[in-house]
C-alpha cells in the first residue's frame, strides 16, 4: 500500500489522470490525499469531482478557497469572476450531487504513518494553534458547511477581519478567521497577524511579514504539515513542511509525494501541465 499527497488540481482532470497513471495508482491498494482547490480555473472541474467521488475511499480530499467559492457561487452569495470555469458543475445534470459531496468534505485532516502524524491543510495554520486546535477549528467550519444554514454561513464567510487569532472569538468572526487561515494564508507577521495582499514567493516576503510556516514559536512545529495554495512558492520539502502547489493551472506541474516507510522518506512525482490561465489579475 502506497501513501501519496498531491497539490492543487484546479479543474485539470487530464493532469490528474496522468498523475494517477504515472504513480500506477491502485484504488484497492493505495491512498492519495488531495490538498484542496479541486476545482476552478482549469477546463474540467466537474470531471475532477466525479473522479474523486468514484474513487472515494482511496482518494481523500479537503477543501480550498476555490472549492468554497464554488459553493458560494452556487448559492448566489458570490458572482462568478471572469477567470471562473465552474459552469461545467453549475449546469451539470448531477449538479446537486456534486455540490452535496463538496460541502461534506473537511478543511483539515490528520493521518498517521510510520509512527508519526501528518497534518493536511490547503493553505496554512496560525502560529497560536497546536495540531489538535487546527482540527477542532476546522471541524467547527465543517459543521456549518454540512448544516441547514449553509447559505447564511457562506454570506458571512468573506472578509479579511479579524486578521489575528483570539481564542475568545465567537460566531461569524471566529469562523471567518478559521476559513481564512486554512484556505487563504500565505504571509503573516511574526505575531500571526494575517496578510492577504501578498502572493510572492517566500524569498520575496514583504517587509514585516514571514511565511506562515516560519512564524517564530509556531505551535505546530515538529508535526509535518502538507499544504498547497501557494504556486509561487513551488515545491518545498523540509522536515516539518511539505508544499505541493506547483502551478498546474498556470502551466507548471501537478505534484505529488509518495511516502516511504516513514514520513521522512519522500519521492517527488509530477506531470507537466499545459497552461490554462495567464498569471496576473
C-alpha positions in Angstrom: 0.0 0.0 0.0 1.4 3.4 -1.0 0.5 6.8 0.5 0.5 10.0 -1.5 -0.3 13.7 -1.1 -0.9 15.9 -4.2 -1.3 19.6 -4.7 -3.9 21.8 -6.3 -5.7 20.3 -9.4 -8.0 23.3 -10.1 -10.1 21.5 -12.7 -7.2 20.0 -14.7 -8.6 16.5 -14.9 -6.3 15.4 -17.7 -3.3 16.2 -15.5 -4.9 14.4 -12.6 -5.5 11.3 -14.7 -1.9 11.4 -15.9 -0.6 11.7 -12.4 -2.6 8.7 -11.3 -1.2 6.8 -14.2 2.4 7.9 -13.5 2.3 6.6 -10.0 0.4 3.5 -11.0 -2.3 4.3 -8.5 -4.4 1.4 -7.5 -7.7 2.2 -5.6 -7.6 -1.2 -3.9 -4.1 -0.7 -2.7 -3.1 2.9 -2.4 -4.4 6.2 -0.8 -3.9 9.7 -2.1 -4.8 12.9 -0.2 -5.6 16.0 -2.3 -4.8 19.3 -0.6 -7.7 21.4 -1.8 -8.6 23.6 -4.8 -10.0 20.7 -6.7 -12.0 23.0 -9.0 -11.9 26.3 -10.9 -9.6 27.9 -13.4 -9.0 24.7 -15.3 -11.2 23.2 -18.0 -12.8 20.1 -16.4 -13.8 20.8 -12.8 -16.9 18.5 -12.9 -14.7 15.6 -14.2 -12.3 16.1 -11.3 -15.1 15.9 -8.8 -16.7 12.8 -10.4 -13.3 11.1 -10.4 -12.8 11.8 -6.7 -16.3 10.6 -5.9 -15.8 7.4 -7.9 -12.6 6.7 -6.1 -13.8 7.8 -2.7 -12.2 5.6 0.0 -8.8 5.7 -1.7 -8.9 9.4 -2.8 -9.3 11.7 0.1 -9.8 15.4 -0.2 -10.0 18.6 1.7 -11.4 22.0 0.7 -9.5 25.0 -0.5 -10.7 28.6 -1.2 -11.8 27.7 -4.8 -13.9 24.9 -3.5 -15.6 27.2 -1.1 -16.0 29.8 -3.9 -17.9 27.1 -5.9 -20.4 26.7 -3.0 -20.8 30.4 -2.6 -21.4 30.9 -6.3 -23.8 28.0 -6.5 -25.9 29.6 -3.6 -25.8 33.1 -5.1 -23.6 34.5 -2.5 -20.7 35.4 -4.9 -20.8 36.4 -8.5 -18.7 34.4 -10.9 -15.4 36.1 -11.8 -14.0 36.3 -15.4 -11.5 33.6 -14.5 -14.0 31.1 -13.2 -14.6 27.9 -15.1 -17.4 26.5 -12.9 -20.2 26.3 -15.4 -19.5 22.6 -16.0 -20.6 22.0 -12.4 -23.3 24.6 -12.1 -25.0 23.5 -15.3 -24.4 19.8 -14.8 -27.3 17.3 -14.6 -25.7 15.9 -11.4 -25.1 19.4 -10.0 -26.9 18.7 -6.7 -24.8 15.5 -6.1 -21.6 17.3 -6.9 -22.3 20.2 -4.6 -23.6 18.0 -1.8 -20.4 16.0 -1.9 -18.2 19.1 -1.8 -19.9 20.5 1.2 -19.3 17.3 3.2 -15.5 17.4 2.8 -13.3 18.7 5.6 -10.9 21.7 5.8 -8.2 19.7 7.6 -7.1 16.1 8.1 -4.6 14.3 10.2 -3.3 10.8 9.5 -0.7 8.6 11.0 2.0 6.9 9.0 5.2 5.2 10.1 4.7 6.1 13.7 4.2 9.9 13.1 1.4 12.3 12.3 0.8 14.2 9.1 -1.4 17.3 9.2 -3.1 18.3 6.0 -4.4 21.8 5.2 -5.0 23.7 2.0 -3.1 27.0 2.9 -1.7 27.4 6.4 -2.2 27.4 10.1 -1.9 30.2 12.6 1.1 30.1 14.9 -1.1 30.1 18.0 -2.7 26.7 17.0 -1.4 23.3 18.1 -2.3 20.4 15.8 -5.3 19.4 17.8 -6.6 23.0 17.7 -6.3 23.1 13.9 -8.5 20.0 13.7 -11.0 21.4 16.2 -11.3 24.7 14.4 -11.7 23.0 11.0 -14.4 20.8 12.5 -16.4 23.9 13.5 -16.4 25.2 9.9 -17.2 21.7 8.6 -20.3 21.6 10.8 -21.5 24.8 9.2 -20.9 23.5 5.7 -22.9 20.4 6.4 -25.7 22.2 8.3 -29.1 23.5 7.2 -27.9 27.2 7.3 -25.2 26.9 4.6 -26.3 30.0 2.6 -26.2 32.1 5.7 -22.8 30.8 6.7 -21.4 31.5 3.2 -22.7 35.1 3.3 -20.7 35.7 6.5 -17.6 33.8 5.4 -15.9 36.6 3.3 -13.8 39.4 4.6 -10.3 40.0 5.9 -11.2 40.8 9.5 -10.4 39.7 12.1 -6.8 39.1 11.0 -5.4 37.7 14.2 -6.4 34.9 16.5 -8.2 35.4 19.8 -9.4 32.2 21.5 -12.4 34.2 22.7 -13.7 35.0 19.2 -17.3 33.8 18.6 -19.8 33.4 15.8 -19.0 34.7 12.3 -15.7 36.3 13.3 -14.4 33.1 14.7 -15.5 31.0 11.6 -14.2 33.6 9.2 -10.7 33.7 10.6 -10.5 29.9 10.6 -11.6 29.8 7.0 -9.0 32.5 6.1 -6.2 30.7 7.8 -6.9 27.3 6.5 -7.7 28.3 2.9 -6.0 31.7 2.1 -3.0 32.2 4.4 0.5 32.7 2.9 2.2 35.5 4.9 1.7 36.8 8.4 3.5 39.0 10.9 5.8 37.2 13.3 3.0 37.6 15.8 0.5 35.9 13.5 -1.5 38.8 12.0 -2.5 37.6 8.5 -1.8 39.4 5.3 -4.0 38.7 2.2 -2.4 41.1 -0.3 1.0 39.4 -1.0 1.4 36.3 -3.2 5.1 36.5 -3.8 7.4 33.6 -3.1 8.8 33.1 0.4 12.1 34.5 -0.7 10.3 37.8 -1.6 8.5 38.3 1.7 7.3 41.9 2.1 8.8 43.9 4.9 7.4 42.9 8.3 6.0 39.6 7.0 7.1 36.0 7.1 5.7 32.8 5.5 3.2 31.4 8.0 5.4 28.3 8.5 8.4 30.5 9.6 6.5 32.4 12.3 8.5 32.1 15.5 7.0 29.9 18.2 4.6 28.2 15.8 2.9 25.5 17.9 2.7 23.0 15.1 6.5 22.8 14.8 7.5 19.2 15.0 4.4 18.0 13.1 4.7 17.6 9.4 2.2 19.8 7.6 1.4 19.3 3.9 -0.3 22.1 2.1 -1.0 23.6 -1.3 -2.4 27.0 -2.3 1.0 28.8 -2.9 2.0 28.3 -6.5 4.8 30.9 -6.4 6.3 29.1 -3.5 6.7 25.9 -5.6 7.7 22.5 -4.3 9.2 22.7 -0.8 10.2 19.7 1.3 11.5 20.3 4.8 11.4 18.1 7.9 8.1 19.6 9.1 6.8 21.4 5.9 5.7 20.0 2.6 4.4 22.4 0.0 2.8 20.8 -3.1 1.2 23.5 -5.3 3.5 23.7 -8.3 1.1 25.8 -10.5 -0.6 23.1 -12.6 -3.2 25.5 -14.0 -0.6 28.2 -14.7 1.4 25.9 -17.0 3.6 24.4 -14.2 3.2 20.9 -12.9 0.8 18.8 -10.8 2.9 17.4 -8.0 2.6 14.5 -5.6 4.8 13.0 -2.9 5.0 9.3 -2.2 5.9 8.5 1.3 8.1 5.5 2.1 8.1 3.6 5.4 8.2 6.9 7.3 7.1 10.5 6.6 10.7 11.5 6.2 11.1 9.2 3.2 9.6 11.1 0.2 9.6 10.7 -3.5 8.6 13.7 -5.6 6.4 12.8 -8.6 5.0 15.3 -11.1 3.4 15.7 -14.5 3.8 18.8 -16.6 0.6 20.7 -17.4 -0.4 22.9 -20.4 -1.2 26.5 -19.3 -4.9 27.1 -18.7 -4.7 30.6 -17.2 -2.4 33.6 -17.5 -0.9 34.8 -14.2 -1.9 38.3 -13.1 -5.1 39.9 -12.1 
